[in-house]
């Protein structure tokens, strides 16, 4: 596990297999879902995540529901969005 967001706190694994920047933005995405659910829903709607993307993500996280996989896909994209927009 690279990181986690629980009860308003983000945790980062010092031995994460992804960069800490990636993990930070990924966990920020979970924070955003919990604290700004309307905005997160707008992001989900705009992303138009395909069934193929969900199936691909399910290979690495088979325990998650499709809605949870959509959340993970958005959170995975947060680092790239932050980089492209200069956040
Ligand atoms: Zn996640």
PDB file of the backbone (N, CA, C, O) and the ligand in Angstrom, with CONECT records:
HET     ZN  A 101       1
ATOM      1  N   UNK A   1       0.844  -1.177   0.000  1.00  0.00           N
ATOM      2  CA  UNK A   1       0.000   0.000   0.000  1.00  0.00           C
ATOM      3  C   UNK A   1       0.895   1.247   0.000  1.00  0.00           C
ATOM      4  O   UNK A   1       1.826   1.372   0.795  1.00  0.00           O
ATOM      5  N   UNK A   2       0.579   2.147  -0.906  1.00  0.00           N
ATOM      6  CA  UNK A   2       1.391   3.356  -1.052  1.00  0.00           C
ATOM      7  C   UNK A   2       0.926   4.488  -0.148  1.00  0.00           C
ATOM      8  O   UNK A   2       1.715   5.349   0.243  1.00  0.00           O
ATOM      9  N   UNK A   3      -0.344   4.480   0.175  1.00  0.00           N
ATOM     10  CA  UNK A   3      -0.909   5.524   1.015  1.00  0.00           C
ATOM     11  C   UNK A   3      -2.355   5.183   1.326  1.00  0.00           C
ATOM     12  O   UNK A   3      -2.911   4.217   0.804  1.00  0.00           O
ATOM     13  N   UNK A   4      -2.947   5.992   2.181  1.00  0.00           N
ATOM     14  CA  UNK A   4      -4.346   5.783   2.542  1.00  0.00           C
ATOM     15  C   UNK A   4      -4.904   7.092   3.072  1.00  0.00           C
ATOM     16  O   UNK A   4      -4.171   7.941   3.579  1.00  0.00           O
ATOM     17  N   UNK A   5      -6.212   7.238   2.945  1.00  0.00           N
ATOM     18  CA  UNK A   5      -6.884   8.412   3.500  1.00  0.00           C
ATOM     19  C   UNK A   5      -8.009   7.901   4.394  1.00  0.00           C
ATOM     20  O   UNK A   5      -8.974   7.302   3.918  1.00  0.00           O
ATOM     21  N   UNK A   6      -7.871   8.146   5.692  1.00  0.00           N
ATOM     22  CA  UNK A   6      -8.866   7.671   6.658  1.00  0.00           C
ATOM     23  C   UNK A   6      -9.171   8.776   7.650  1.00  0.00           C
ATOM     24  O   UNK A   6      -8.263   9.414   8.183  1.00  0.00           O
ATOM     25  N   UNK A   7     -10.453   8.998   7.896  1.00  0.00           N
ATOM     26  CA  UNK A   7     -10.911   9.947   8.914  1.00  0.00           C
ATOM     27  C   UNK A   7     -10.230  11.314   8.782  1.00  0.00           C
ATOM     28  O   UNK A   7      -9.834  11.918   9.779  1.00  0.00           O
ATOM     29  N   UNK A   8     -10.101  11.785   7.561  1.00  0.00           N
ATOM     30  CA  UNK A   8      -9.561  13.110   7.335  1.00  0.00           C
ATOM     31  C   UNK A   8      -8.050  13.211   7.337  1.00  0.00           C
ATOM     32  O   UNK A   8      -7.502  14.307   7.214  1.00  0.00           O
ATOM     33  N   UNK A   9      -7.375  12.097   7.473  1.00  0.00           N
ATOM     34  CA  UNK A   9      -5.911  12.103   7.521  1.00  0.00           C
ATOM     35  C   UNK A   9      -5.358  11.261   6.371  1.00  0.00           C
ATOM     36  O   UNK A   9      -5.806  10.137   6.145  1.00  0.00           O
ATOM     37  N   UNK A  10      -4.381  11.812   5.648  1.00  0.00           N
ATOM     38  CA  UNK A  10      -3.710  11.061   4.594  1.00  0.00           C
ATOM     39  C   UNK A  10      -2.424  10.471   5.142  1.00  0.00           C
ATOM     40  O   UNK A  10      -1.666  11.141   5.844  1.00  0.00           O
ATOM     41  N   UNK A  11      -2.191   9.220   4.815  1.00  0.00           N
ATOM     42  CA  UNK A  11      -0.991   8.512   5.250  1.00  0.00           C
ATOM     43  C   UNK A  11      -0.163   8.171   4.020  1.00  0.00           C
ATOM     44  O   UNK A  11      -0.706   7.829   2.969  1.00  0.00           O
ATOM     45  N   UNK A  12       1.174   8.268   4.159  1.00  0.00           N
ATOM     46  CA  UNK A  12       2.077   7.987   3.056  1.00  0.00           C
ATOM     47  C   UNK A  12       3.077   6.930   3.490  1.00  0.00           C
ATOM     48  O   UNK A  12       3.713   7.047   4.537  1.00  0.00           O
ATOM     49  N   UNK A  13       3.204   5.899   2.672  1.00  0.00           N
ATOM     50  CA  UNK A  13       4.171   4.841   2.946  1.00  0.00           C
ATOM     51  C   UNK A  13       5.539   5.323   2.489  1.00  0.00           C
ATOM     52  O   UNK A  13       5.733   5.631   1.313  1.00  0.00           O
ATOM     53  N   UNK A  14       6.479   5.386   3.409  1.00  0.00           N
ATOM     54  CA  UNK A  14       7.817   5.872   3.061  1.00  0.00           C
ATOM     55  C   UNK A  14       8.474   4.963   2.029  1.00  0.00           C
ATOM     56  O   UNK A  14       9.391   5.385   1.325  1.00  0.00           O
ATOM     57  N   UNK A  15       8.016   3.728   1.934  1.00  0.00           N
ATOM     58  CA  UNK A  15       8.539   2.775   0.958  1.00  0.00           C
ATOM     59  C   UNK A  15       7.588   2.606  -0.229  1.00  0.00           C
ATOM     60  O   UNK A  15       7.571   1.552  -0.866  1.00  0.00           O
ATOM     61  N   UNK A  16       6.806   3.629  -0.523  1.00  0.00           N
ATOM     62  CA  UNK A  16       5.820   3.551  -1.604  1.00  0.00           C
ATOM     63  C   UNK A  16       6.493   3.204  -2.931  1.00  0.00           C
ATOM     64  O   UNK A  16       7.624   3.612  -3.198  1.00  0.00           O
ATOM     65  N   UNK A  17       5.773   2.445  -3.752  1.00  0.00           N
ATOM     66  CA  UNK A  17       6.304   2.083  -5.069  1.00  0.00           C
ATOM     67  C   UNK A  17       6.045   3.193  -6.090  1.00  0.00           C
ATOM     68  O   UNK A  17       6.647   3.199  -7.163  1.00  0.00           O
ATOM     69  N   UNK A  18       5.155   4.130  -5.764  1.00  0.00           N
ATOM     70  CA  UNK A  18       4.933   5.309  -6.602  1.00  0.00           C
ATOM     71  C   UNK A  18       5.597   6.501  -5.909  1.00  0.00           C
ATOM     72  O   UNK A  18       5.908   6.447  -4.719  1.00  0.00           O
ATOM     73  N   UNK A  19       5.810   7.581  -6.676  1.00  0.00           N
ATOM     74  CA  UNK A  19       6.441   8.767  -6.086  1.00  0.00           C
ATOM     75  C   UNK A  19       5.524   9.339  -5.000  1.00  0.00           C
ATOM     76  O   UNK A  19       4.305   9.165  -5.034  1.00  0.00           O
ATOM     77  N   UNK A  20       6.138  10.017  -4.051  1.00  0.00           N
ATOM     78  CA  UNK A  20       5.337  10.628  -2.996  1.00  0.00           C
ATOM     79  C   UNK A  20       4.422  11.702  -3.576  1.00  0.00           C
ATOM     80  O   UNK A  20       3.321  11.918  -3.070  1.00  0.00           O
ATOM     81  N   UNK A  21       4.873  12.377  -4.637  1.00  0.00           N
ATOM     82  CA  UNK A  21       4.012  13.355  -5.301  1.00  0.00           C
ATOM     83  C   UNK A  21       2.758  12.670  -5.834  1.00  0.00           C
ATOM     84  O   UNK A  21       1.650  13.172  -5.649  1.00  0.00           O
ATOM     85  N   UNK A  22       2.929  11.521  -6.495  1.00  0.00           N
ATOM     86  CA  UNK A  22       1.774  10.790  -7.023  1.00  0.00           C
ATOM     87  C   UNK A  22       0.844  10.389  -5.879  1.00  0.00           C
ATOM     88  O   UNK A  22      -0.372  10.564  -5.967  1.00  0.00           O
ATOM     89  N   UNK A  23       1.427   9.847  -4.802  1.00  0.00           N
ATOM     90  CA  UNK A  23       0.609   9.383  -3.673  1.00  0.00           C
ATOM     91  C   UNK A  23      -0.111  10.564  -3.025  1.00  0.00           C
ATOM     92  O   UNK A  23      -1.280  10.457  -2.656  1.00  0.00           O
ATOM     93  N   UNK A  24       0.598  11.700  -2.888  1.00  0.00           N
ATOM     94  CA  UNK A  24      -0.043  12.888  -2.303  1.00  0.00           C
ATOM     95  C   UNK A  24      -1.283  13.265  -3.086  1.00  0.00           C
ATOM     96  O   UNK A  24      -2.354  13.429  -2.502  1.00  0.00           O
ATOM     97  N   UNK A  25      -1.160  13.406  -4.405  1.00  0.00           N
ATOM     98  CA  UNK A  25      -2.306  13.827  -5.210  1.00  0.00           C
ATOM     99  C   UNK A  25      -3.384  12.759  -5.247  1.00  0.00           C
ATOM    100  O   UNK A  25      -4.573  13.080  -5.267  1.00  0.00           O
ATOM    101  N   UNK A  26      -2.985  11.488  -5.257  1.00  0.00           N
ATOM    102  CA  UNK A  26      -3.971  10.400  -5.221  1.00  0.00           C
ATOM    103  C   UNK A  26      -4.800  10.502  -3.936  1.00  0.00           C
ATOM    104  O   UNK A  26      -6.029  10.452  -3.983  1.00  0.00           O
ATOM    105  N   UNK A  27      -4.132  10.644  -2.801  1.00  0.00           N
ATOM    106  CA  UNK A  27      -4.855  10.729  -1.525  1.00  0.00           C
ATOM    107  C   UNK A  27      -5.643  12.029  -1.431  1.00  0.00           C
ATOM    108  O   UNK A  27      -6.701  12.063  -0.803  1.00  0.00           O
ATOM    109  N   UNK A  28      -5.140  13.109  -2.050  1.00  0.00           N
ATOM    110  CA  UNK A  28      -5.912  14.347  -2.118  1.00  0.00           C
ATOM    111  C   UNK A  28      -7.227  14.101  -2.850  1.00  0.00           C
ATOM    112  O   UNK A  28      -8.259  14.657  -2.476  1.00  0.00           O
ATOM    113  N   UNK A  29      -7.196  13.274  -3.886  1.00  0.00           N
ATOM    114  CA  UNK A  29      -8.425  12.936  -4.599  1.00  0.00           C
ATOM    115  C   UNK A  29      -9.448  12.292  -3.674  1.00  0.00           C
ATOM    116  O   UNK A  29     -10.633  12.619  -3.739  1.00  0.00           O
ATOM    117  N   UNK A  30      -9.000  11.374  -2.809  1.00  0.00           N
ATOM    118  CA  UNK A  30      -9.926  10.759  -1.841  1.00  0.00           C
ATOM    119  C   UNK A  30     -10.440  11.807  -0.855  1.00  0.00           C
ATOM    120  O   UNK A  30     -11.614  11.798  -0.485  1.00  0.00           O
ATOM    121  N   UNK A  31      -9.556  12.706  -0.433  1.00  0.00           N
ATOM    122  CA  UNK A  31      -9.983  13.778   0.463  1.00  0.00           C
ATOM    123  C   UNK A  31     -11.049  14.630  -0.223  1.00  0.00           C
ATOM    124  O   UNK A  31     -12.057  14.997   0.381  1.00  0.00           O
ATOM    125  N   UNK A  32     -10.806  14.932  -1.487  1.00  0.00           N
ATOM    126  CA  UNK A  32     -11.751  15.751  -2.251  1.00  0.00           C
ATOM    127  C   UNK A  32     -13.108  15.064  -2.334  1.00  0.00           C
ATOM    128  O   UNK A  32     -14.141  15.715  -2.175  1.00  0.00           O
ATOM    129  N   UNK A  33     -13.120  13.768  -2.579  1.00  0.00           N
ATOM    130  CA  UNK A  33     -14.395  13.036  -2.658  1.00  0.00           C
ATOM    131  C   UNK A  33     -15.149  13.150  -1.328  1.00  0.00           C
ATOM    132  O   UNK A  33     -16.365  13.342  -1.313  1.00  0.00           O
ATOM    133  N   UNK A  34     -14.423  13.031  -0.220  1.00  0.00           N
ATOM    134  CA  UNK A  34     -15.069  13.068   1.097  1.00  0.00           C
ATOM    135  C   UNK A  34     -15.491  14.467   1.526  1.00  0.00           C
ATOM    136  O   UNK A  34     -16.469  14.628   2.257  1.00  0.00           O
ATOM    137  N   UNK A  35     -14.753  15.483   1.070  1.00  0.00           N
ATOM    138  CA  UNK A  35     -15.001  16.849   1.543  1.00  0.00           C
ATOM    139  C   UNK A  35     -15.678  17.755   0.532  1.00  0.00           C
ATOM    140  O   UNK A  35     -16.261  18.771   0.912  1.00  0.00           O
ATOM    141  N   UNK A  36     -15.616  17.416  -0.727  1.00  0.00           N
ATOM    142  CA  UNK A  36     -16.259  18.196  -1.794  1.00  0.00           C
ATOM    143  C   UNK A  36     -16.929  17.210  -2.754  1.00  0.00           C
ATOM    144  O   UNK A  36     -16.558  17.131  -3.925  1.00  0.00           O
ATOM    145  N   UNK A  37     -17.922  16.455  -2.252  1.00  0.00           N
ATOM    146  CA  UNK A  37     -18.494  15.387  -3.077  1.00  0.00           C
ATOM    147  C   UNK A  37     -19.143  15.882  -4.369  1.00  0.00           C
ATOM    148  O   UNK A  37     -19.122  15.177  -5.378  1.00  0.00           O
ATOM    149  N   UNK A  38     -19.720  17.092  -4.348  1.00  0.00           N
ATOM    150  CA  UNK A  38     -20.336  17.604  -5.578  1.00  0.00           C
ATOM    151  C   UNK A  38     -19.275  17.850  -6.640  1.00  0.00           C
ATOM    152  O   UNK A  38     -19.469  17.512  -7.808  1.00  0.00           O
ATOM    153  N   UNK A  39     -18.151  18.440  -6.235  1.00  0.00           N
ATOM    154  CA  UNK A  39     -17.051  18.676  -7.169  1.00  0.00           C
ATOM    155  C   UNK A  39     -16.488  17.358  -7.684  1.00  0.00           C
ATOM    156  O   UNK A  39     -16.209  17.214  -8.874  1.00  0.00           O
ATOM    157  N   UNK A  40     -16.323  16.393  -6.773  1.00  0.00           N
ATOM    158  CA  UNK A  40     -15.780  15.100  -7.190  1.00  0.00           C
ATOM    159  C   UNK A  40     -16.717  14.444  -8.199  1.00  0.00           C
ATOM    160  O   UNK A  40     -16.263  13.837  -9.169  1.00  0.00           O
ATOM    161  N   UNK A  41     -18.029  14.565  -7.971  1.00  0.00           N
ATOM    162  CA  UNK A  41     -18.997  13.985  -8.911  1.00  0.00           C
ATOM    163  C   UNK A  41     -18.889  14.666 -10.269  1.00  0.00           C
ATOM    164  O   UNK A  41     -18.988  14.006 -11.303  1.00  0.00           O
ATOM    165  N   UNK A  42     -18.688  15.977 -10.274  1.00  0.00           N
ATOM    166  CA  UNK A  42     -18.491  16.686 -11.545  1.00  0.00           C
ATOM    167  C   UNK A  42     -17.266  16.146 -12.271  1.00  0.00           C
ATOM    168  O   UNK A  42     -17.282  15.988 -13.492  1.00  0.00           O
ATOM    169  N   UNK A  43     -16.212  15.867 -11.527  1.00  0.00           N
ATOM    170  CA  UNK A  43     -15.004  15.313 -12.134  1.00  0.00           C
ATOM    171  C   UNK A  43     -15.286  13.928 -12.713  1.00  0.00           C
ATOM    172  O   UNK A  43     -14.834  13.605 -13.812  1.00  0.00           O
ATOM    173  N   UNK A  44     -16.030  13.118 -11.976  1.00  0.00           N
ATOM    174  CA  UNK A  44     -16.390  11.780 -12.472  1.00  0.00           C
ATOM    175  C   UNK A  44     -17.202  11.895 -13.754  1.00  0.00           C
ATOM    176  O   UNK A  44     -16.954  11.179 -14.724  1.00  0.00           O
ATOM    177  N   UNK A  45     -18.182  12.811 -13.750  1.00  0.00           N
ATOM    178  CA  UNK A  45     -19.035  12.976 -14.927  1.00  0.00           C
ATOM    179  C   UNK A  45     -18.213  13.444 -16.128  1.00  0.00           C
ATOM    180  O   UNK A  45     -18.405  12.964 -17.244  1.00  0.00           O
ATOM    181  N   UNK A  46     -17.298  14.383 -15.891  1.00  0.00           N
ATOM    182  CA  UNK A  46     -16.492  14.931 -16.986  1.00  0.00           C
ATOM    183  C   UNK A  46     -15.499  13.895 -17.522  1.00  0.00           C
ATOM    184  O   UNK A  46     -15.165  13.912 -18.707  1.00  0.00           O
ATOM    185  N   UNK A  47     -15.031  13.005 -16.662  1.00  0.00           N
ATOM    186  CA  UNK A  47     -14.013  12.044 -17.067  1.00  0.00           C
ATOM    187  C   UNK A  47     -14.556  10.988 -18.014  1.00  0.00           C
ATOM    188  O   UNK A  47     -13.806  10.431 -18.814  1.00  0.00           O
ATOM    189  N   UNK A  48     -15.850  10.705 -17.934  1.00  0.00           N
ATOM    190  CA  UNK A  48     -16.462   9.691 -18.808  1.00  0.00           C
ATOM    191  C   UNK A  48     -15.621   8.412 -18.826  1.00  0.00           C
ATOM    192  O   UNK A  48     -15.171   7.974 -19.885  1.00  0.00           O
ATOM    193  N   UNK A  49     -15.416   7.828 -17.673  1.00  0.00           N
ATOM    194  CA  UNK A  49     -14.617   6.615 -17.528  1.00  0.00           C
ATOM    195  C   UNK A  49     -15.311   5.461 -18.251  1.00  0.00           C
ATOM    196  O   UNK A  49     -16.508   5.233 -18.076  1.00  0.00           O
ATOM    197  N   UNK A  50     -14.553   4.752 -19.051  1.00  0.00           N
ATOM    198  CA  UNK A  50     -15.118   3.674 -19.868  1.00  0.00           C
ATOM    199  C   UNK A  50     -15.112   2.338 -19.115  1.00  0.00           C
ATOM    200  O   UNK A  50     -14.410   2.161 -18.120  1.00  0.00           O
ATOM    201  N   UNK A  51     -15.917   1.415 -19.626  1.00  0.00           N
ATOM    202  CA  UNK A  51     -15.933   0.064 -19.061  1.00  0.00           C
ATOM    203  C   UNK A  51     -14.561  -0.593 -19.203  1.00  0.00           C
ATOM    204  O   UNK A  51     -14.153  -1.379 -18.348  1.00  0.00           O
ATOM    205  N   UNK A  52     -13.857  -0.269 -20.279  1.00  0.00           N
ATOM    206  CA  UNK A  52     -12.518  -0.831 -20.492  1.00  0.00           C
ATOM    207  C   UNK A  52     -11.547  -0.327 -19.419  1.00  0.00           C
ATOM    208  O   UNK A  52     -10.721  -1.094 -18.923  1.00  0.00           O
ATOM    209  N   UNK A  53     -11.641   0.952 -19.060  1.00  0.00           N
ATOM    210  CA  UNK A  53     -10.779   1.492 -18.005  1.00  0.00           C
ATOM    211  C   UNK A  53     -11.086   0.809 -16.672  1.00  0.00           C
ATOM    212  O   UNK A  53     -10.175   0.484 -15.910  1.00  0.00           O
ATOM    213  N   UNK A  54     -12.366   0.596 -16.397  1.00  0.00           N
ATOM    214  CA  UNK A  54     -12.752  -0.068 -15.150  1.00  0.00           C
ATOM    215  C   UNK A  54     -12.226  -1.498 -15.138  1.00  0.00           C
ATOM    216  O   UNK A  54     -11.693  -1.959 -14.128  1.00  0.00           O
ATOM    217  N   UNK A  55     -12.375  -2.202 -16.262  1.00  0.00           N
ATOM    218  CA  UNK A  55     -11.892  -3.587 -16.339  1.00  0.00           C
ATOM    219  C   UNK A  55     -10.380  -3.645 -16.144  1.00  0.00           C
ATOM    220  O   UNK A  55      -9.877  -4.551 -15.480  1.00  0.00           O
ATOM    221  N   UNK A  56      -9.654  -2.690 -16.715  1.00  0.00           N
ATOM    222  CA  UNK A  56      -8.192  -2.659 -16.570  1.00  0.00           C
ATOM    223  C   UNK A  56      -7.805  -2.413 -15.110  1.00  0.00           C
ATOM    224  O   UNK A  56      -6.907  -3.070 -14.583  1.00  0.00           O
ATOM    225  N   UNK A  57      -8.487  -1.460 -14.457  1.00  0.00           N
ATOM    226  CA  UNK A  57      -8.179  -1.148 -13.058  1.00  0.00           C
ATOM    227  C   UNK A  57      -8.535  -2.315 -12.145  1.00  0.00           C
ATOM    228  O   UNK A  57      -7.868  -2.547 -11.137  1.00  0.00           O
ATOM    229  N   UNK A  58      -9.589  -3.052 -12.500  1.00  0.00           N
ATOM    230  CA  UNK A  58     -10.043  -4.175 -11.671  1.00  0.00           C
ATOM    231  C   UNK A  58      -8.986  -5.279 -11.598  1.00  0.00           C
ATOM    232  O   UNK A  58      -8.959  -6.061 -10.647  1.00  0.00           O
ATOM    233  N   UNK A  59      -8.113  -5.334 -12.615  1.00  0.00           N
ATOM    234  CA  UNK A  59      -7.046  -6.348 -12.591  1.00  0.00           C
ATOM    235  C   UNK A  59      -6.142  -6.158 -11.377  1.00  0.00           C
ATOM    236  O   UNK A  59      -5.663  -7.132 -10.797  1.00  0.00           O
ATOM    237  N   UNK A  60      -5.908  -4.903 -10.993  1.00  0.00           N
ATOM    238  CA  UNK A  60      -5.025  -4.643  -9.848  1.00  0.00           C
ATOM    239  C   UNK A  60      -5.788  -4.482  -8.539  1.00  0.00           C
ATOM    240  O   UNK A  60      -5.192  -4.566  -7.465  1.00  0.00           O
ATOM    241  N   UNK A  61      -7.101  -4.251  -8.613  1.00  0.00           N
ATOM    242  CA  UNK A  61      -7.903  -4.053  -7.399  1.00  0.00           C
ATOM    243  C   UNK A  61      -9.220  -4.827  -7.499  1.00  0.00           C
ATOM    244  O   UNK A  61     -10.293  -4.223  -7.485  1.00  0.00           O
ATOM    245  N   UNK A  62      -9.148  -6.163  -7.601  1.00  0.00           N
ATOM    246  CA  UNK A  62     -10.368  -6.956  -7.826  1.00  0.00           C
ATOM    247  C   UNK A  62     -11.379  -6.881  -6.685  1.00  0.00           C
ATOM    248  O   UNK A  62     -12.547  -7.221  -6.870  1.00  0.00           O
ATOM    249  N   UNK A  63     -10.939  -6.438  -5.511  1.00  0.00           N
ATOM    250  CA  UNK A  63     -11.834  -6.382  -4.360  1.00  0.00           C
ATOM    251  C   UNK A  63     -12.769  -5.178  -4.400  1.00  0.00           C
ATOM    252  O   UNK A  63     -13.708  -5.114  -3.606  1.00  0.00           O
ATOM    253  N   UNK A  64     -12.544  -4.227  -5.295  1.00  0.00           N
ATOM    254  CA  UNK A  64     -13.318  -2.988  -5.315  1.00  0.00           C
ATOM    255  C   UNK A  64     -14.541  -3.094  -6.222  1.00  0.00           C
ATOM    256  O   UNK A  64     -14.550  -3.841  -7.200  1.00  0.00           O
ATOM    257  N   UNK A  65     -15.574  -2.323  -5.868  1.00  0.00           N
ATOM    258  CA  UNK A  65     -16.763  -2.212  -6.712  1.00  0.00           C
ATOM    259  C   UNK A  65     -16.433  -1.302  -7.900  1.00  0.00           C
ATOM    260  O   UNK A  65     -15.401  -0.632  -7.917  1.00  0.00           O
ATOM    261  N   UNK A  66     -17.323  -1.293  -8.885  1.00  0.00           N
ATOM    262  CA  UNK A  66     -17.096  -0.419 -10.042  1.00  0.00           C
ATOM    263  C   UNK A  66     -17.042   1.046  -9.622  1.00  0.00           C
ATOM    264  O   UNK A  66     -16.217   1.798 -10.139  1.00  0.00           O
ATOM    265  N   UNK A  67     -17.910   1.471  -8.689  1.00  0.00           N
ATOM    266  CA  UNK A  67     -17.865   2.865  -8.228  1.00  0.00           C
ATOM    267  C   UNK A  67     -16.543   3.167  -7.521  1.00  0.00           C
ATOM    268  O   UNK A  67     -15.971   4.242  -7.701  1.00  0.00           O
ATOM    269  N   UNK A  68     -16.065   2.225  -6.724  1.00  0.00           N
ATOM    270  CA  UNK A  68     -14.775   2.421  -6.050  1.00  0.00           C
ATOM    271  C   UNK A  68     -13.634   2.464  -7.069  1.00  0.00           C
ATOM    272  O   UNK A  68     -12.670   3.210  -6.899  1.00  0.00           O
ATOM    273  N   UNK A  69     -13.748   1.664  -8.122  1.00  0.00           N
ATOM    274  CA  UNK A  69     -12.722   1.683  -9.168  1.00  0.00           C
ATOM    275  C   UNK A  69     -12.728   3.013  -9.910  1.00  0.00           C
ATOM    276  O   UNK A  69     -11.667   3.533 -10.254  1.00  0.00           O
ATOM    277  N   UNK A  70     -13.932   3.576 -10.164  1.00  0.00           N
ATOM    278  CA  UNK A  70     -14.008   4.902 -10.793  1.00  0.00           C
ATOM    279  C   UNK A  70     -13.302   5.938  -9.911  1.00  0.00           C
ATOM    280  O   UNK A  70     -12.568   6.790 -10.411  1.00  0.00           O
ATOM    281  N   UNK A  71     -13.531   5.856  -8.599  1.00  0.00           N
ATOM    282  CA  UNK A  71     -12.868   6.780  -7.680  1.00  0.00           C
ATOM    283  C   UNK A  71     -11.355   6.616  -7.776  1.00  0.00           C
ATOM    284  O   UNK A  71     -10.626   7.607  -7.823  1.00  0.00           O
ATOM    285  N   UNK A  72     -10.880   5.376  -7.807  1.00  0.00           N
ATOM    286  CA  UNK A  72      -9.435   5.138  -7.894  1.00  0.00           C
ATOM    287  C   UNK A  72      -8.857   5.700  -9.193  1.00  0.00           C
ATOM    288  O   UNK A  72      -7.756   6.249  -9.201  1.00  0.00           O
ATOM    289  N   UNK A  73      -9.604   5.560 -10.288  1.00  0.00           N
ATOM    290  CA  UNK A  73      -9.123   6.048 -11.585  1.00  0.00           C
ATOM    291  C   UNK A  73      -8.984   7.571 -11.543  1.00  0.00           C
ATOM    292  O   UNK A  73      -7.991   8.121 -12.020  1.00  0.00           O
ATOM    293  N   UNK A  74      -9.978   8.247 -10.974  1.00  0.00           N
ATOM    294  CA  UNK A  74      -9.888   9.705 -10.844  1.00  0.00           C
ATOM    295  C   UNK A  74      -8.708  10.089  -9.953  1.00  0.00           C
ATOM    296  O   UNK A  74      -7.942  10.993 -10.286  1.00  0.00           O
ATOM    297  N   UNK A  75      -8.565   9.404  -8.826  1.00  0.00           N
ATOM    298  CA  UNK A  75      -7.463   9.723  -7.902  1.00  0.00           C
ATOM    299  C   UNK A  75      -6.108   9.469  -8.558  1.00  0.00           C
ATOM    300  O   UNK A  75      -5.162  10.226  -8.338  1.00  0.00           O
ATOM    301  N   UNK A  76      -6.005   8.411  -9.360  1.00  0.00           N
ATOM    302  CA  UNK A  76      -4.751   8.146 -10.087  1.00  0.00           C
ATOM    303  C   UNK A  76      -4.431   9.283 -11.053  1.00  0.00           C
ATOM    304  O   UNK A  76      -3.261   9.571 -11.306  1.00  0.00           O
ATOM    305  N   UNK A  77      -5.457   9.926 -11.589  1.00  0.00           N
ATOM    306  CA  UNK A  77      -5.246  10.992 -12.577  1.00  0.00           C
ATOM    307  C   UNK A  77      -4.882  12.328 -11.930  1.00  0.00           C
ATOM    308  O   UNK A  77      -4.417  13.235 -12.620  1.00  0.00           O
ATOM    309  N   UNK A  78      -5.086  12.465 -10.617  1.00  0.00           N
ATOM    310  CA  UNK A  78      -4.893  13.757  -9.960  1.00  0.00           C
ATOM    311  C   UNK A  78      -3.471  14.303 -10.112  1.00  0.00           C
ATOM    312  O   UNK A  78      -3.297  15.507 -10.302  1.00  0.00           O
ATOM    313  N   UNK A  79      -2.469  13.454 -10.035  1.00  0.00           N
ATOM    314  CA  UNK A  79      -1.087  13.914 -10.142  1.00  0.00           C
ATOM    315  C   UNK A  79      -0.830  14.537 -11.508  1.00  0.00           C
ATOM    316  O   UNK A  79      -0.191  15.585 -11.601  1.00  0.00           O
ATOM    317  N   UNK A  80      -1.323  13.902 -12.565  1.00  0.00           N
ATOM    318  CA  UNK A  80      -1.147  14.435 -13.900  1.00  0.00           C
ATOM    319  C   UNK A  80      -1.896  15.748 -14.084  1.00  0.00           C
ATOM    320  O   UNK A  80      -1.394  16.672 -14.725  1.00  0.00           O
ATOM    321  N   UNK A  81      -3.102  15.828 -13.520  1.00  0.00           N
ATOM    322  CA  UNK A  81      -3.882  17.060 -13.609  1.00  0.00           C
ATOM    323  C   UNK A  81      -3.139  18.186 -12.890  1.00  0.00           C
ATOM    324  O   UNK A  81      -3.041  19.299 -13.406  1.00  0.00           O
ATOM    325  N   UNK A  82      -2.614  17.892 -11.693  1.00  0.00           N
ATOM    326  CA  UNK A  82      -1.895  18.900 -10.929  1.00  0.00           C
ATOM    327  C   UNK A  82      -0.677  19.398 -11.710  1.00  0.00           C
ATOM    328  O   UNK A  82      -0.385  20.593 -11.721  1.00  0.00           O
ATOM    329  N   UNK A  83       0.029  18.471 -12.362  1.00  0.00           N
ATOM    330  CA  UNK A  83       1.233  18.841 -13.114  1.00  0.00           C
ATOM    331  C   UNK A  83       0.856  19.709 -14.332  1.00  0.00           C
ATOM    332  O   UNK A  83       1.510  20.712 -14.616  1.00  0.00           O
ATOM    333  N   UNK A  84      -0.200  19.306 -15.035  1.00  0.00           N
ATOM    334  CA  UNK A  84      -0.590  20.032 -16.254  1.00  0.00           C
ATOM    335  C   UNK A  84      -1.141  21.423 -15.932  1.00  0.00           C
ATOM    336  O   UNK A  84      -0.995  22.348 -16.731  1.00  0.00           O
ATOM    337  N   UNK A  85      -1.772  21.572 -14.770  1.00  0.00           N
ATOM    338  CA  UNK A  85      -2.408  22.844 -14.456  1.00  0.00           C
ATOM    339  C   UNK A  85      -1.531  23.719 -13.560  1.00  0.00           C
ATOM    340  O   UNK A  85      -1.912  24.846 -13.247  1.00  0.00           O
ATOM    341  N   UNK A  86      -0.368  23.223 -13.143  1.00  0.00           N
ATOM    342  CA  UNK A  86       0.539  24.022 -12.327  1.00  0.00           C
ATOM    343  C   UNK A  86       0.121  24.167 -10.882  1.00  0.00           C
ATOM    344  O   UNK A  86       0.508  25.126 -10.213  1.00  0.00           O
ATOM    345  N   UNK A  87      -0.661  23.229 -10.397  1.00  0.00           N
ATOM    346  CA  UNK A  87      -1.058  23.289  -8.968  1.00  0.00           C
ATOM    347  C   UNK A  87       0.149  23.055  -8.065  1.00  0.00           C
ATOM    348  O   UNK A  87       0.017  23.068  -6.841  1.00  0.00           O
TER     349      UNK A  87
HETATM  350 ZN    ZN A 101      -6.952   5.215  -3.689  1.00  0.00          ZN
END
